[in-house]
């Protein structure tokens, strides 16, 4: 128990002292330089690395659509100096692969999460909304750290144990919602929530072609738009989930229609909110809001 307590304390120190924003990755001797394409993976990297890593997350703006991010010269320098780069993959952060190709390095390791999960461009890239994927990624980051710094293996194992413990409120909330609301029909304006809906046992009835089109910033087929409208107007769903960072006139109109039908809407985001929150605090807060909405609609 003492070891786990010390590891948990190290996580707290790391969260206070490691870079999770857009600042430059440090060059402290004995500390691994890590660049994460997005701050949700950056949060995992910080907690799993503790005082032995300095983490820079590139995409952090809570008011922007991460799909539309344009890299900078500062990002290029960070990628060139990194010991480990973590990218989401599956077309979500192609700008990151371009930076890797343009800034070769003999000492840099790269973790492409889509490849780790056996996913490819065209698949739903919102992997961080899949609880089992999160555990797989955490395990792999720990393996990467131990490979780069074998002398720190026991420390990284302790960090992994502490992180797993820190996920308990998140995993407990998922289990609680699943036990109470399995089979409940919900809608979603885009594909961001597909993985989590499945993990929660919710029946996401929005047509996939509608959600995929909104996620890609294209116009959904007219037939899909009509189906979604009918689902909301006919109160076939109990809750409407929407992506705060991918709004449009179409999604705004659906939220308005849901409000008129007294269907609660729950906003979710693609990046950590508030900025600086841990992955698990961010996700648990969203799940708590969702559970309250489901309860009010029952």
PAFIDO-175957 format. One line per 5 residues: their letters; for each residue x, y, z of N, C-alpha, C. Coordinates in nm, 3 decimals, m for minus. Example, Ala and Ser with C-alpha at 12.3 -4.5 7.8 and 13.67 -1.06 7.14 Angstrom:
as	1.319/m0.569/0.780/1.230/m0.450/0.780/1.320/m0.330/0.780 | 1.285/m0.225/0.708/1.367/m0.106/0.714/1.290/0.003/0.787
end
This chain:
xxxxx	0.083/m0.120/0.000/0.000/0.000/0.000/0.086/0.125/0.000 | 0.202/0.120/0.070/0.291/0.236/0.075/0.343/0.269/m0.062 | 0.382/0.165/m0.139/0.434/0.189/m0.273/0.329/0.256/m0.359 | 0.205/0.207/m0.353/0.099/0.267/m0.433/0.072/0.410/m0.390 | 0.084/0.436/m0.258/0.064/0.572/m0.209/0.169/0.666/m0.261
xxxxx	0.295/0.618/m0.261/0.403/0.701/m0.314/0.385/0.724/m0.463 | 0.341/0.620/m0.535/0.320/0.635/m0.678/0.210/0.735/m0.705 | 0.103/0.729/m0.626/m0.007/0.823/m0.644/0.040/0.965/m0.618 | 0.125/0.981/m0.517/0.179/1.114/m0.488/0.263/1.163/m0.604 | 0.338/1.071/m0.665/0.420/1.111/m0.780/0.334/1.157/m0.895
xxxxx	0.217/1.095/m0.910/0.125/1.137/m1.015/0.081/1.280/m0.992 | 0.049/1.313/m0.864/0.006/1.449/m0.832/0.116/1.548/m0.863 | 0.241/1.513/m0.824/0.353/1.601/m0.852/0.369/1.620/m1.001 | 0.355/1.509/m1.076/0.371/1.517/m1.221/0.266/1.607/m1.282 | 0.142/1.597/m1.233/0.036/1.680/m1.288/0.063/1.827/m1.262
xxxxx	0.127/1.856/m1.150/0.156/1.995/m1.118/0.276/2.046/m1.194 | 0.373/1.957/m1.223/0.498/2.004/m1.277/0.527/1.974/m1.421 | 0.456/1.881/m1.484/0.484/1.847/m1.623/0.402/1.934/m1.716 | 0.457/1.957/m1.835/0.387/2.043/m1.931/0.278/1.965/m2.001 | 0.155/2.016/m1.993/0.044/1.954/m2.064/m0.012/2.049/m2.169
xxxxx	0.045/2.164/m2.181/m0.006/2.264/m2.272/0.075/2.273/m2.398 | 0.094/2.392/m2.447/0.162/2.410/m2.575/0.303/2.462/m2.559 | 0.354/2.463/m2.437/0.491/2.510/m2.417/0.591/2.411/m2.471 | 0.717/2.453/m2.479/0.822/2.367/m2.533/0.852/2.252/m2.440 | 0.882/2.138/m2.496/0.921/2.023/m2.417/1.058/2.049/m2.357
xxxxx	1.074/2.018/m2.230/1.200/2.045/m2.162/1.310/1.950/m2.205 | 1.432/1.984/m2.168/1.549/1.902/m2.201/1.624/1.869/m2.073 | 1.552/1.835/m1.968/1.612/1.802/m1.839/1.680/1.667/m1.846 | 1.806/1.657/m1.801/1.876/1.529/m1.804/1.799/1.421/m1.727 | 1.787/1.303/m1.787/1.718/1.193/m1.722/1.568/1.198/m1.734
xxxxx	1.515/1.299/m1.799/1.370/1.313/m1.817/1.335/1.293/m1.964 | 1.239/1.208/m1.991/1.200/1.180/m2.129/1.116/1.293/m2.185 | 1.148/1.335/m2.305/1.069/1.436/m2.375/0.959/1.366/m2.453 | 0.834/1.396/m2.420/0.719/1.330/m2.481/0.630/1.436/m2.546 | 0.589/1.409/m2.668/0.494/1.496/m2.736/0.369/1.414/m2.769
xxxxx	0.254/1.463/m2.722/0.126/1.398/m2.753/0.050/1.486/m2.850 | m0.005/1.427/m2.953/m0.079/1.504/m3.051/m0.197/1.577/m2.989 | m0.262/1.513/m2.890/m0.381/1.570/m2.827/m0.368/1.560/m2.675 | m0.433/1.653/m2.605/m0.410/1.658/m2.461/m0.478/1.548/m2.381 | m0.575/1.477/m2.441/m0.631/1.363/m2.367/m0.528/1.251/m2.357
xxxxx	m0.451/1.227/m2.464/m0.342/1.130/m2.455/m0.227/1.189/m2.375 | m0.210/1.320/m2.381/m0.106/1.385/m2.301/m0.130/1.367/m2.152 | m0.255/1.371/m2.110/m0.287/1.350/m1.969/m0.244/1.211/m1.923 | m0.271/1.110/m2.008/m0.226/0.975/m1.974/m0.074/0.971/m1.965 | m0.007/1.034/m2.062/0.139/1.032/m2.065/0.199/1.095/m1.941
xxxxx	0.140/1.205/m1.894/0.188/1.272/m1.773/0.172/1.181/m1.652 | 0.053/1.126/m1.636/0.027/1.045/m1.517/0.108/0.916/m1.515 | 0.130/0.859/m1.631/0.205/0.733/m1.638/0.355/0.755/m1.629 | 0.400/0.877/m1.661/0.544/0.904/m1.658/0.592/0.972/m1.533 | 0.503/1.043/m1.463/0.541/1.110/m1.341/0.657/1.206/m1.360
xxxxx	0.745/1.209/m1.262/0.859/1.302/m1.263/0.964/1.266/m1.366 | 0.950/1.150/m1.428/1.050/1.106/m1.526/1.018/1.149/m1.669 | 0.909/1.227/m1.688/0.876/1.272/m1.822/0.840/1.420/m1.822 | 0.862/1.482/m1.937/0.813/1.617/m1.963/0.726/1.606/m2.087 | 0.598/1.640/m2.071/0.500/1.614/m2.176/0.448/1.745/m2.235
xxxxx	0.449/1.752/m2.367/0.385/1.862/m2.438/0.269/1.806/m2.518 | 0.150/1.862/m2.496/0.033/1.828/m2.576/0.013/1.937/m2.680 | m0.006/1.898/m2.804/m0.015/1.996/m2.913/m0.155/2.055/m2.925 | m0.255/1.971/m2.940/m0.393/2.019/m2.956/m0.457/2.031/m2.818 | m0.486/2.154/m2.778/m0.539/2.178/m2.643/m0.657/2.275/m2.641
xxxxx	m0.681/2.347/m2.748/m0.782/2.454/m2.749/m0.922/2.396/m2.733 | m0.990/2.427/m2.623/m1.125/2.371/m2.601/m1.231/2.433/m2.690 | m1.196/2.540/m2.762/m1.293/2.608/m2.845/m1.275/2.579/m2.994 | m1.180/2.493/m3.027/m1.150/2.466/m3.168/m1.182/2.320/m3.202 | m1.198/2.295/m3.331/m1.220/2.160/m3.382/m1.083/2.098/m3.408
xxxxx	m1.043/1.994/m3.331/m0.910/1.933/m3.348/m0.885/1.882/m3.489 | m0.991/1.845/m3.560/m0.975/1.795/m3.697/m0.913/1.901/m3.787 | m0.929/2.028/m3.751/m0.885/2.137/m3.837/m0.754/2.199/m3.791 | m0.683/2.133/m3.698/m0.559/2.190/m3.644/m0.451/2.203/m3.752 | m0.380/2.314/m3.749/m0.266/2.337/m3.838/m0.140/2.349/m3.755
xxxxx	m0.040/2.267/m3.785/0.082/2.264/m3.704/0.166/2.389/m3.725 | 0.259/2.410/m3.629/0.344/2.528/m3.630/0.491/2.487/m3.631 | 0.579/2.585/m3.645/0.723/2.557/m3.640/0.763/2.508/m3.501 | 0.694/2.558/m3.398/0.722/2.511/m3.261/0.689/2.363/m3.247 | 0.580/2.321/m3.310/0.545/2.179/m3.309/0.653/2.096/m3.378
xxxxx	0.705/2.147/m3.488/0.809/2.076/m3.563/0.933/2.058/m3.477 | 0.971/2.160/m3.403/1.088/2.150/m3.316/1.064/2.047/m3.206 | 0.944/2.049/m3.149/0.913/1.954/m3.043/0.919/1.810/m3.094 | 0.866/1.786/m3.213/0.869/1.652/m3.272/1.012/1.608/m3.298 | 1.097/1.701/m3.341/1.236/1.668/m3.371/1.313/1.631/m3.244
xxxxx	1.278/1.693/m3.131/1.352/1.671/m3.007/1.293/1.561/m2.919 | 1.178/1.509/m2.956/1.106/1.416/m2.868/1.173/1.280/m2.859 | 1.162/1.220/m2.741/1.200/1.080/m2.722/1.084/0.988/m2.760 | 0.962/1.039/m2.739/0.842/0.963/m2.772/0.735/1.058/m2.824 | 0.676/1.023/m2.938/0.563/1.097/m2.993/0.441/1.005/m2.991
xxxxx	0.330/1.057/m2.940/0.207/0.980/m2.933/0.104/1.046/m3.024 | 0.060/0.974/m3.126/m0.040/1.024/m3.218/m0.164/0.937/m3.214 | m0.279/0.997/m3.237/m0.405/0.921/m3.238/m0.414/0.832/m3.361 | m0.379/0.887/m3.478/m0.384/0.810/m3.602/m0.524/0.800/m3.659 | m0.541/0.714/m3.758/m0.668/0.692/m3.829/m0.719/0.818/m3.894
xxxxx	m0.626/0.905/m3.939/m0.665/1.026/m4.009/m0.700/1.143/m3.919 | m0.698/1.122/m3.787/m0.739/1.227/m3.695/m0.635/1.338/m3.684 | m0.508/1.300/m3.688/m0.400/1.398/m3.674/m0.292/1.375/m3.779 | m0.333/1.377/m3.905/m0.238/1.357/m4.014/m0.127/1.461/m4.015 | m0.155/1.579/m3.961/m0.051/1.682/m3.951/0.069/1.630/m3.871
xxxxx	0.042/1.542/m3.773/0.149/1.487/m3.692/0.240/1.395/m3.771 | 0.182/1.313/m3.856/0.263/1.225/m3.939/0.348/1.305/m4.036 | 0.294/1.415/m4.086/0.372/1.502/m4.175/0.492/1.561/m4.102 | 0.474/1.597/m3.976/0.585/1.650/m3.897/0.690/1.542/m3.872 | 0.646/1.421/m3.847/0.742/1.311/m3.828/0.822/1.288/m3.955
xxxxx	0.755/1.289/m4.068/0.823/1.266/m4.195/0.923/1.377/m4.227 | 0.890/1.500/m4.184/0.975/1.615/m4.216/1.088/1.636/m4.115 | 1.079/1.569/m4.000/1.179/1.588/m3.894/1.227/1.451/m3.846 | 1.318/1.393/m3.922/1.366/1.259/m3.888/1.448/1.261/m3.760 | 1.448/1.150/m3.689/1.523/1.139/m3.565/1.559/0.993/m3.542
xxxxx	1.683/0.969/m3.502/1.728/0.831/m3.479/1.694/0.783/m3.339 | 1.661/0.876/m3.248/1.635/0.835/m3.110/1.488/0.839/m3.072 | 1.402/0.878/m3.163/1.261/0.899/m3.130/1.179/0.772/m3.151 | 1.094/0.742/m3.054/0.995/0.635/m3.068/0.861/0.699/m3.100 | 0.777/0.625/m3.172/0.646/0.676/m3.212/0.539/0.573/m3.176
xxxxx	0.437/0.620/m3.107/0.321/0.536/m3.076/0.202/0.589/m3.155 | 0.161/0.513/m3.256/0.042/0.545/m3.333/m0.071/0.459/m3.276 | m0.165/0.523/m3.209/m0.267/0.449/m3.134/m0.359/0.371/m3.226 | m0.392/0.426/m3.341/m0.477/0.351/m3.435/m0.411/0.220/m3.475 | m0.282/0.226/m3.504/m0.210/0.104/m3.542/m0.206/0.006/m3.425
xxxxx	m0.186/0.057/m3.304/m0.187/m0.028/m3.185/m0.319/m0.104/m3.173 | m0.428/m0.036/m3.206/m0.562/m0.093/m3.190/m0.610/m0.168/m3.313 | m0.526/m0.172/m3.417/m0.566/m0.240/m3.540/m0.668/m0.162/m3.620 | m0.666/m0.029/m3.605/m0.760/0.057/m3.675/m0.691/0.129/m3.790 | m0.770/0.182/m3.881/m0.715/0.244/m4.002/m0.793/0.370/m4.037
xxxxx	m0.739/0.455/m4.126/m0.814/0.572/m4.171/m0.951/0.531/m4.226 | m1.052/0.604/m4.185/m1.188/0.570/m4.222/m1.265/0.509/m4.107 | m1.192/0.450/m4.011/m1.256/0.400/m3.890/m1.285/0.518/m3.796 | m1.378/0.498/m3.706/m1.407/0.602/m3.606/m1.281/0.628/m3.524 | m1.224/0.752/m3.529/m1.096/0.777/m3.464/m1.105/0.821/m3.318
xxxxx	m1.225/0.827/m3.261/m1.240/0.880/m3.125/m1.213/0.771/m3.020 | m1.092/0.718/m3.025/m1.057/0.601/m2.945/m1.061/0.627/m2.794 | m1.039/0.752/m2.753/m1.034/0.784/m2.611/m1.171/0.779/m2.546 | m1.276/0.760/m2.625/m1.409/0.740/m2.570/m1.443/0.592/m2.555 | m1.345/0.506/m2.575/m1.363/0.363/m2.555/m1.282/0.323/m2.431
xxxxx	m1.348/0.291/m2.320/m1.276/0.262/m2.195/m1.173/0.150/m2.208 | m1.203/0.046/m2.284/m1.107/m0.063/m2.299/m0.985/m0.018/m2.379 | m1.007/0.068/m2.476/m0.894/0.121/m2.553/m0.804/0.207/m2.465 | m0.864/0.283/m2.375/m0.785/0.367/m2.284/m0.689/0.281/m2.202 | m0.738/0.169/m2.152/m0.652/0.080/m2.074/m0.541/0.021/m2.160
xxxxx	m0.573/m0.014/m2.284/m0.473/m0.068/m2.375/m0.364/0.035/m2.404 | m0.404/0.159/m2.427/m0.309/0.266/m2.456/m0.221/0.293/m2.334 | m0.280/0.295/m2.216/m0.203/0.319/m2.094/m0.097/0.212/m2.076 | m0.133/0.088/m2.101/m0.037/m0.022/m2.090/0.076/m0.005/m2.190 | 0.044/0.036/m2.312/0.145/0.052/m2.417/0.237/0.169/m2.387
xxxxx	0.184/0.279/m2.337/0.270/0.392/m2.301/0.370/0.350/m2.194 | 0.324/0.273/m2.098/0.414/0.224/m1.994/0.524/0.136/m2.054 | 0.488/0.050/m2.146/0.587/m0.033/m2.214/0.689/0.054/m2.289 | 0.640/0.157/m2.357/0.730/0.247/m2.430/0.827/0.316/m2.334 | 0.777/0.363/m2.221/0.863/0.429/m2.123/0.973/0.333/m2.073
xxxxx	0.933/0.211/m2.043/1.030/0.115/m1.991/1.131/0.074/m2.097 | 1.090/0.075/m2.223/1.182/0.042/m2.332/1.285/0.153/m2.350 | 1.240/0.277/m2.343/1.330/0.391/m2.361/1.421/0.408/m2.239 | 1.364/0.386/m2.120/1.439/0.404/m1.994/1.425/0.277/m1.909 | 1.502/0.172/m1.941/1.490/0.046/m1.867/1.517/0.061/m1.718
xxxxx	1.605/0.154/m1.682/1.637/0.173/m1.541/1.520/0.224/m1.459 | 1.421/0.283/m1.525/1.305/0.336/m1.455/1.186/0.241/m1.457 | 1.208/0.115/m1.493/1.096/0.021/m1.511/1.007/0.009/m1.388 | 1.066/m0.007/m1.270/0.984/m0.024/m1.150/0.905/0.102/m1.120 | 0.966/0.217/m1.144/0.895/0.345/m1.124/0.775/0.354/m1.217
xxxxx	0.795/0.320/m1.343/0.685/0.329/m1.439/0.574/0.228/m1.407 | 0.611/0.112/m1.354/0.509/0.016/m1.312/0.425/0.074/m1.197 | 0.491/0.143/m1.103/0.419/0.206/m0.993/0.325/0.314/m1.045 | 0.372/0.391/m1.141/0.287/0.495/m1.199/0.164/0.435/m1.267 | 0.186/0.323/m1.335/0.075/0.256/m1.402/m0.028/0.208/m1.301
xxxxx	0.019/0.151/m1.189/m0.073/0.107/m1.085/m0.152/0.225/m1.028 | m0.081/0.337/m1.007/m0.147/0.455/m0.952/m0.252/0.510/m1.050 | m0.219/0.508/m1.177/m0.313/0.557/m1.278/m0.437/0.468/m1.283 | m0.417/0.338/m1.279/m0.529/0.245/m1.280/m0.622/0.271/m1.162 | m0.563/0.298/m1.045/m0.643/0.330/m0.927/m0.718/0.462/m0.946
xxxxx	m0.650/0.558/m1.009/m0.711/0.690/m1.030/m0.829/0.684/m1.127 | m0.837/0.579/m1.209/m0.947/0.563/m1.303/m1.074/0.510/m1.238 | m1.067/0.471/m1.112/m1.181/0.403/m1.051/m1.311/0.484/m1.055 | m1.310/0.614/m1.023/m1.437/0.689/m1.034/m1.495/0.686/m1.175 | m1.408/0.687/m1.274/m1.449/0.682/m1.415/m1.510/0.546/m1.448
xxxxx	m1.441/0.439/m1.412/m1.493/0.305/m1.442/m1.618/0.274/m1.358 | m1.622/0.324/m1.235/m1.741/0.303/m1.152/m1.863/0.372/m1.212 | m1.842/0.495/m1.265/m1.954/0.569/m1.324/m2.007/0.496/m1.448 | m1.916/0.442/m1.527/m1.957/0.366/m1.646/m2.040/0.245/m1.604 | m1.992/0.172/m1.504/m2.066/0.054/m1.458/m2.202/0.091/m1.402
xxxxx	m2.210/0.204/m1.332/m2.335/0.247/m1.271/m2.439/0.281/m1.378 | m2.395/0.357/m1.480/m2.487/0.394/m1.588/m2.534/0.269/m1.663 | m2.441/0.179/m1.688/m2.478/0.056/m1.761/m2.579/m0.027/m1.683 | m2.562/m0.033/m1.552/m2.652/m0.115/m1.471/m2.794/m0.057/m1.467 | m2.804/0.076/m1.482/m2.935/0.141/m1.469/m3.005/0.166/m1.603
xxxxx	m2.926/0.187/m1.709/m2.987/0.240/m1.831/m2.957/0.160/m1.957 | m2.911/0.038/m1.943/m2.886/m0.046/m2.060/m3.011/m0.054/m2.149 | m2.990/m0.032/m2.279/m3.099/m0.039/m2.374/m3.174/0.091/m2.394 | m3.140/0.194/m2.319/m3.207/0.323/m2.333/m3.170/0.387/m2.467 | m3.267/0.428/m2.547/m3.235/0.489/m2.676/m3.185/0.633/m2.661
xxxxx	m3.075/0.664/m2.726/m3.022/0.800/m2.726/m2.985/0.839/m2.868 | m2.962/0.969/m2.889/m2.913/1.018/m3.016/m2.780/1.089/m2.997 | m2.707/1.107/m3.105/m2.580/1.180/m3.099/m2.561/1.255/m3.229 | m2.514/1.377/m3.220/m2.496/1.456/m3.341/m2.379/1.410/m3.425 | m2.286/1.338/m3.364/m2.174/1.286/m3.443/m2.112/1.163/m3.378
xxxxx	m2.009/1.107/m3.441/m1.958/0.976/m3.403/m1.870/0.975/m3.280 | m1.846/1.089/m3.219/m1.758/1.096/m3.103/m1.804/1.003/m2.991 | m1.936/0.981/m2.978/m1.988/0.909/m2.862/m2.021/0.763/m2.890 | m1.989/0.716/m3.009/m2.028/0.579/m3.046/m1.965/0.476/m2.953 | m1.835/0.488/m2.929/m1.767/0.388/m2.845/m1.820/0.390/m2.702
xxxxx	m1.837/0.509/m2.646/m1.884/0.517/m2.508/m2.027/0.469/m2.495 | m2.111/0.501/m2.592/m2.249/0.453/m2.587/m2.253/0.301/m2.579 | m2.166/0.236/m2.657/m2.160/0.090/m2.653/m2.113/0.040/m2.517 | m2.013/0.107/m2.461/m1.961/0.067/m2.330/m2.066/0.083/m2.220 | m2.153/0.181/m2.237/m2.258/0.208/m2.138/m2.382/0.122/m2.159
xxxxx	m2.387/0.049/m2.271/m2.503/m0.033/m2.301/m2.621/0.047/m2.352 | m2.597/0.173/m2.393/m2.705/0.256/m2.445/m2.732/0.222/m2.591 | m2.853/0.244/m2.635/m2.892/0.214/m2.773/m2.885/0.343/m2.854 | m2.773/0.364/m2.921/m2.752/0.484/m3.002/m2.817/0.461/m3.138 | m2.933/0.526/m3.161/m3.013/0.495/m3.280/m2.992/0.594/m3.394
xxxxx	m2.911/0.696/m3.375/m2.883/0.791/m3.483/m2.815/0.718/m3.599 | m2.856/0.741/m3.723/m2.793/0.674/m3.837/m2.642/0.702/m3.842 | m2.559/0.600/m3.858/m2.414/0.620/m3.864/m2.371/0.718/m3.972 | m2.441/0.716/m4.087/m2.401/0.804/m4.196/m2.423/0.952/m4.159 | m2.519/0.976/m4.070/m2.539/1.113/m4.022/m2.424/1.154/m3.931
xxxxx	m2.393/1.070/m3.832/m2.286/1.101/m3.736/m2.151/1.114/m3.804 | m2.122/1.026/m3.897/m1.992/1.029/m3.966/m1.977/1.156/m4.049 | m2.084/1.196/m4.116/m2.078/1.316/m4.200/m2.053/1.440/m4.115 | m2.122/1.450/m4.003/m2.102/1.566/m3.915/m1.960/1.567/m3.862 | m1.908/1.451/m3.824/m1.771/1.442/m3.772/m1.669/1.484/m3.878
xxxxx	m1.698/1.457/m4.003/m1.606/1.489/m4.112/m1.630/1.627/m4.171 | m1.729/1.697/m4.119/m1.758/1.831/m4.168/m1.824/1.835/m4.303 | m1.895/1.728/m4.339/m1.966/1.723/m4.467/m2.116/1.717/m4.442 | m2.194/1.732/m4.547/m2.340/1.730/m4.534/m2.390/1.586/m4.528 | m2.468/1.551/m4.427/m2.525/1.416/m4.420/m2.626/1.396/m4.531
xxxxx	m2.651/1.271/m4.571/m2.755/1.244/m4.670/m2.890/1.296/m4.621 | m2.970/1.345/m4.714/m3.100/1.401/m4.677/m3.187/1.299/m4.603 | m3.178/1.173/m4.644/m3.259/1.069/m4.579/m3.219/1.052/m4.432 | m3.089/1.063/m4.405/m3.040/1.049/m4.267/m3.084/1.169/m4.184 | m3.079/1.287/m4.243/m3.123/1.408/m4.172/m3.271/1.394/m4.136
xxxxx	m3.350/1.344/m4.230/m3.493/1.326/m4.205/m3.518/1.226/m4.093 | m3.438/1.118/m4.092/m3.453/1.016/m3.987/m3.422/1.074/m3.850 | m3.313/1.148/m3.842/m3.274/1.208/m3.714/m3.380/1.307/m3.667 | m3.429/1.386/m3.759/m3.534/1.483/m3.723/m3.656/1.410/m3.667 | m3.696/1.303/m3.733/m3.813/1.228/m3.688/m3.788/1.163/m3.551
xxxxx	m3.665/1.117/m3.529/m3.633/1.055/m3.400/m3.646/1.154/m3.285 | m3.602/1.277/m3.311/m3.610/1.380/m3.207/m3.753/1.431/m3.194 | m3.814/1.465/m3.308/m3.951/1.517/m3.305/m4.049/1.417/m3.246 | m4.023/1.289/m3.272/m4.111/1.184/m3.221/m4.073/1.135/m3.083 | m3.974/1.198/m3.022/m3.929/1.164/m2.886/m3.892/1.016/m2.876
xxxxx	m3.824/0.969/m2.983/m3.779/0.830/m2.982/m3.649/0.814/m2.904 | m3.585/0.924/m2.870/m3.463/0.919/m2.789/m3.488/0.986/m2.655 | m3.412/0.943/m2.555/m3.425/1.000/m2.420/m3.328/1.116/m2.397 | m3.212/1.111/m2.465/m3.108/1.213/m2.448/m3.042/1.235/m2.583 | m3.004/1.361/m2.610/m2.926/1.393/m2.730/m2.786/1.435/m2.687
xxxxx	m2.685/1.361/m2.733/m2.545/1.395/m2.706/m2.492/1.473/m2.825 | m2.422/1.582/m2.796/m2.366/1.662/m2.905/m2.222/1.700/m2.876 | m2.147/1.719/m2.981/m2.005/1.757/m2.971/m1.996/1.909/m2.967 | m1.954/1.964/m2.855/m1.945/2.109/m2.839/m1.848/2.171/m2.939 | m1.744/2.096/m2.976/m1.639/2.149/m3.061/m1.663/2.125/m3.210
xxxxx	m1.778/2.074/m3.245/m1.810/2.051/m3.386/m1.954/2.092/m3.412 | m1.983/2.219/m3.383/m2.119/2.268/m3.398/m2.142/2.322/m3.539 | m2.266/2.321/m3.580/m2.306/2.372/m3.711/m2.452/2.414/m3.702 | m2.503/2.474/m3.809/m2.643/2.513/m3.811/m2.733/2.390/m3.794 | m2.691/2.277/m3.853/m2.770/2.154/m3.844/m2.775/2.102/m3.701
xxxxx	m2.658/2.094/m3.635/m2.657/2.041/m3.498/m2.728/2.138/m3.403 | m2.715/2.267/m3.429/m2.784/2.366/m3.345/m2.935/2.351/m3.357 | m2.982/2.324/m3.478/m3.126/2.308/m3.498/m3.177/2.182/m3.429 | m3.095/2.077/m3.427/m3.134/1.954/m3.358/m3.143/1.975/m3.207 | m3.046/2.049/m3.153/m3.050/2.080/m3.010/m3.175/2.161/m2.977
xxxxx	m3.208/2.255/m3.063/m3.327/2.337/m3.041/m3.453/2.253/m3.046 | m3.459/2.161/m3.142/m3.575/2.072/m3.153/m3.585/1.982/m3.030 | m3.471/1.932/m2.982/m3.471/1.848/m2.863/m3.523/1.927/m2.742 | m3.481/2.052/m2.733/m3.528/2.136/m2.622/m3.679/2.155/m2.629 | m3.731/2.175/m2.749/m3.875/2.193/m2.767/m3.953/2.068/m2.726
xxxxx	m3.889/1.953/m2.746/m3.953/1.825/m2.711/m3.920/1.781/m2.569 | m3.852/1.869/m2.495/m3.813/1.841/m2.356/m3.722/1.718/m2.346 | m3.635/1.704/m2.446/m3.533/1.599/m2.444/m3.402/1.663/m2.400 | m3.343/1.618/m2.290/m3.219/1.681/m2.244/m3.104/1.658/m2.341 | m3.022/1.761/m2.357/m2.902/1.751/m2.440/m2.779/1.753/m2.350
xxxxx	m2.680/1.673/m2.386/m2.556/1.664/m2.308/m2.439/1.692/m2.400 | m2.363/1.795/m2.368/m2.246/1.829/m2.449/m2.123/1.751/m2.406 | m2.047/1.705/m2.504/m1.917/1.640/m2.478/m1.812/1.710/m2.565 | m1.688/1.691/m2.530/m1.581/1.760/m2.603/m1.476/1.661/m2.653 | m1.397/1.708/m2.749/m1.290/1.625/m2.804/m1.160/1.643/m2.727
xxxxx	m1.143/1.757/m2.662/m1.022/1.781/m2.584/m1.059/1.808/m2.439 | m0.961/1.799/m2.350/m0.985/1.815/m2.207/m1.051/1.949/m2.175 | m1.153/1.942/m2.092/m1.215/2.063/m2.040/m1.248/2.042/m1.893 | m1.206/2.135/m1.807/m1.124/2.251/m1.841/m0.981/2.210/m1.876 | m0.911/2.297/m1.947/m0.772/2.270/m1.981/m0.694/2.249/m1.851
xxxxx	m0.615/2.144/m1.846/m0.540/2.112/m1.725/m0.604/2.004/m1.642 | m0.730/1.969/m1.671/m0.795/1.860/m1.600/m0.730/1.728/m1.639 | m0.741/1.629/m1.552/m0.695/1.496/m1.588/m0.796/1.431/m1.681 | m0.750/1.331/m1.753/m0.840/1.257/m1.841/m0.960/1.204/m1.765 | m0.933/1.142/m1.650/m1.043/1.077/m1.576/m1.139/1.178/m1.514
xxxxx	m1.089/1.294/m1.470/m1.179/1.396/m1.414/m1.272/1.450/m1.523 | m1.214/1.475/m1.640/m1.291/1.524/m1.755/m1.400/1.425/m1.795 | m1.362/1.300/m1.813/m1.458/1.200/m1.857/m1.564/1.171/m1.750 | m1.522/1.166/m1.624/m1.617/1.139/m1.516/m1.720/1.250/m1.505 | m1.677/1.375/m1.523/m1.771/1.488/m1.517/m1.875/1.478/m1.628
xxxxx	m1.831/1.441/m1.748/m1.926/1.426/m1.859/m2.023/1.312/m1.833 | m1.972/1.203/m1.780/m2.058/1.088/m1.751/m2.159/1.120/m1.641 | m2.117/1.200/m1.544/m2.208/1.240/m1.437/m2.323/1.325/m1.493 | m2.289/1.415/m1.586/m2.391/1.497/m1.650/m2.486/1.409/m1.732 | m2.431/1.312/m1.803/m2.513/1.221/m1.882/m2.606/1.140/m1.792
xxxxx	m2.555/1.091/m1.681/m2.638/1.010/m1.592/m2.754/1.093/m1.538 | m2.727/1.219/m1.504/m2.834/1.306/m1.455/m2.940/1.327/m1.563 | m2.896/1.342/m1.688/m2.990/1.361/m1.799/m3.075/1.236/m1.820 | m3.013/1.120/m1.812/m3.087/0.995/m1.827/m3.188/0.978/m1.716 | m3.149/1.016/m1.595/m3.239/1.005/m1.480/m3.360/1.098/m1.497
xxx	m3.336/1.218/m1.548/m3.445/1.315/m1.565/m3.542/1.273/m1.675 | m3.490/1.192/m1.768/m3.573/1.149/m1.881/m3.646/1.019/m1.855 | m3.616/0.956/m1.745/m3.677/0.825/m1.716/m3.823/0.839/m1.673
end
